């Protein structure tokens, strides 16, 4: 079996985004990818590009070395039980991107002998700019590098402890929405001070992209770069101070911690 062959089970928005990102990276060819969905009509475009598209999860799992579980949380346990014969029959890696499904939960369903991983990418995976956090069982850590390499094809990947996966979900996955909401507000402010909406959006988006690149490339603390553009009695510090007076940083931190509490409530209800 091709060691690069990947089955993406339950290819909805995130599963399709992963497939698109892997293809765009050039590291995976269409015949490396198998996608499943109950209604395969939604995957006709990918099938036309040479990807294998089927509705049989067990057949997909049998035909792949790495299995990505991208179904809804309420379906995850049922699907793992469905593909159990494939997991127990071969040297497989099961990677779950399902929110709230811990490695301990997965191990209880699969039994021993299956390499288990969790991954939390975000939607920027489709353009190969995801931040993906990965965790592994102790027995699977020797096999984690191929999983990290796969997600490095579509952005950045970081190995973390499984206990931090809920936090990773908030910071990296929910974080996309938080960042976009900032850019929306920035664009609206830009329109108020004279730019057309599309011009303001371009300026805001490229500015955020550049700011992020500064931190990623240099490793500097944000305040180091902020200090470069704040001059005494200048317009930058005036704007920053007004934002802080209005609760900019505290509201963002409270939003992150509120999302984190919500994840635990969702997990407890499953």
Secondary structure as GFF3:
##gff-version 3
##sequence-region A 1 270
A	DSSP	beta_strand	6	9	.	.	.	ID=ss1
A	DSSP	alpha_helix	13	25	.	.	.	ID=ss2
A	DSSP	three_ten_helix	30	32	.	.	.	ID=ss3
A	DSSP	beta_strand	33	36	.	.	.	ID=ss4
A	DSSP	three_ten_helix	40	43	.	.	.	ID=ss5
A	DSSP	alpha_helix	44	48	.	.	.	ID=ss6
A	DSSP	beta_strand	52	54	.	.	.	ID=ss7
A	DSSP	alpha_helix	57	62	.	.	.	ID=ss8
A	DSSP	beta_strand	66	69	.	.	.	ID=ss9
A	DSSP	alpha_helix	73	89	.	.	.	ID=ss10
A	DSSP	beta_strand	93	96	.	.	.	ID=ss11
A	DSSP	alpha_helix	103	110	.	.	.	ID=ss12
A	DSSP	beta_strand	115	120	.	.	.	ID=ss13
A	DSSP	three_ten_helix	123	127	.	.	.	ID=ss14
A	DSSP	beta_strand	130	136	.	.	.	ID=ss15
A	DSSP	three_ten_helix	138	143	.	.	.	ID=ss16
A	DSSP	alpha_helix	144	152	.	.	.	ID=ss17
A	DSSP	beta_strand	155	159	.	.	.	ID=ss18
A	DSSP	three_ten_helix	162	164	.	.	.	ID=ss19
A	DSSP	alpha_helix	165	168	.	.	.	ID=ss20
A	DSSP	pi_helix	169	174	.	.	.	ID=ss21
A	DSSP	alpha_helix	175	192	.	.	.	ID=ss22
A	DSSP	alpha_helix	197	218	.	.	.	ID=ss23
A	DSSP	alpha_helix	222	228	.	.	.	ID=ss24
A	DSSP	alpha_helix	235	245	.	.	.	ID=ss25
A	DSSP	alpha_helix	248	269	.	.	.	ID=ss26
###
